[in-house]
Amino acid sequence: MTKENSQTQANKRWQEKNKERAKYLSNRSRSRSFIKNQATDEDLEELKTLIIDRQYALNEEMKNK
């Protein structure tokens, strides 16, 4: 087994053990890539609104704890 192949296998094992974290990291990476490389001005305006709404919701959650 080559070093590259063993690293690939180790990555697969980590992803299998950490499915939620791997999904989070994948989604975050795709989001960043979309924003940097494909988003239009209209997309960015919509995303700004969504971000503000999400920040508000997170702040409310923290207040209620």
Order of alpha helices (4+ residues) and beta strands (2+ residues): alpha-alpha-alpha
